[in-house]
Amino acid sequence: MKTKLQAILIKQSQYSESSLILQFFSLQQGTISVIAKGIRKKSEKQQLLPLCEYELLAYEPKEQGLWLFSEANIIRNFSVYPGSATWAAAETGLELISHLIIPQEDIATIYNLTIAYLEYLKKVKSNAILIFWRFLNRITILSGIGNPLSNCCICNNALSLPSAYLKSKGGFVCENCLPEIYPNDTLLILSPPARKILLLLPEIGNHLEEITLDRAVVNEINTAFALYWQTHHKQTLHLKGLSVLTQFYNA
Ligand SMILES: [Zn+2]
């Protein structure tokens, strides 16, 4: 049966000389893989653009497997950004989505958040990685493992200033608890710029221009989020796009 879906194209990969496998994040079905037979032989105009939102017509597989592409009409174009770092942030956001196993009842929330993320990035000229981290934090919460930035993992009080990440406890440590911890190899003490960014993260959109990032700070924050994800999901979160995005910041 042919089904109409509203879907963002995450990526396309070559299947044969003439066919592509399209990975979509759809509002109705979550992430799906669609085979588009013969699409590479079609005109330029009929090629699809990753990151864009489409009205997709496709045939649902009888059992698990690939959907069969019929046609797609663009709804919103999210393939153009003010710079290549911003574009990389958009792509990394979708890569993150492609790693999730999303329960049916959460699909719409995550879909709308993703659309809002891509829409927001269209006007971000610098420091798009800050918006990516805000998105990553929201997705972390929606993935059911809590908000890493809400409470100190030692005293459990509201985290006024995230000051370190403690691997053995799987969480951030507040500035009051940090002096109490004997330095050890599971304690990652955050630099002042990293602390400030994490503190401002929920409203980071208002601070894009004033924050200066270098690769060391970017790596600190990437590492803390990755460790939190790994501990609480018991699964590594490896985002290729994030390595690319990190390259935009000077060492
Ligand atoms: Zn504390």
Residues whose N, C-alpha, C, O or C-beta is under 5 A from the ligand:
A	BS01	ZN	C152 I154 C155 N156 C174 C177
